[in-house]
């Protein structure tokens, strides 16, 4: 990020809020970017004409957009910003993976159930028709598809 226009909420999160315990006020975020853009004594950047007020306005705009978004990157409480704990996007059932993934998921479901019921269960490395082998009390069971 070399210009003020490149400043985004992703930059703020990646550069300032690197973990969930960091909390900052808006003025601290502005001070960070003033230092990053190397402001001189007169409020101008050495390699351009960016003032502290412009940085403040840009940070305020980015933070407002984040607060209004459906899945914000930051939370705001008691005048402090903190990194939000984001949940994974919900799975859209219309974009399910192909049947190989569904089949392997079903095998894992069956394996888990058998393990809870006291079976020693294993899946085959090479699937040539037998999916699972289970054993309980020295009796072997095969599951094929």
C-alpha positions, -999 to 999 in steps of 0.1 A, spaced: 0 0 0 16 32 -12 -13 56 -15 -41 67 7 -66 53 -19 -52 18 -14 -62 19 23 -89 -7 30 -104 -26 59 -83 -56 49 -51 -35 52 -62 -22 86 -69 -57 99 -37 -72 85 -14 -44 97 -29 -34 130 -53 -60 143 -31 -90 139 -48 -109 167 -81 -108 187 -66 -92 218 -55 -60 201 -79 -31 206 -74 4 193 -92 38 192 -98 55 159 -71 81 167 -46 53 172 -54 39 138 -50 74 123 -17 78 141 -4 45 128 -11 55 92 3 90 97 35 74 108 33 49 79 29 77 54 58 95 72 43 128 79 66 158 83 62 186 109 38 205 87 14 177 82 24 168 47 39 136 35 75 138 23 66 123 -11 32 138 -16 5 161 -2 -14 138 22 -25 156 54 -35 141 87 -71 152 81 -72 133 48 -60 102 66 -85 107 93 -113 110 68 -102 79 48 -99 58 80 -133 71 92 -149 62 58 -134 27 58 -145 20 94 -180 32 87 -183 10 57 -171 -19 77 -196 -13 105 -224 -12 80 -214 -44 62 -232 -76 67 -200 -94 79 -177 -67 95 -140 -73 100 -140 -52 133 -163 -49 163 -168 -16 180 -175 -11 218 -166 15 244 -149 36 217 -125 8 209 -122 -13 177 -113 -49 179 -109 -77 154 -142 -96 149 -144 -133 152 -157 -142 118 -177 -173 111 -172 -194 80 -196 -186 52 -226 -209 52 -225 -238 27 -247 -232 -3 -264 -266 -10 -265 -258 -48 -227 -259 -49 -220 -292 -32 -189 -311 -43 -190 -341 -66 -202 -375 -55 -167 -387 -45 -167 -363 -16 -202 -372 -6 -194 -409 -7 -162 -405 14 -182 -383 38 -208 -411 42 -180 -436 48 -166 -414 76 -201 -411 91 -204 -449 92 -169 -453 106 -177 -428 134 -208 -446 143 -191 -480 144 -163 -466 165 -188 -453 190 -203 -488 192 -170 -504 200 -159 -517 166 -123 -515 153 -129 -500 119 -107 -491 89 -112 -479 54 -94 -495 25 -64 -477 10 -75 -488 -25 -112 -489 -31 -120 -520 -52 -156 -524 -40 -149 -529 -2 -152 -496 15 -148 -505 52 -136 -534 73 -148 -536 109 -139 -560 137 -155 -568 170 -149 -598 192 -127 -614 165 -156 -613 140 -148 -593 108 -174 -574 89 -170 -559 54 -190 -530 39 -190 -527 1 -207 -501 -21 
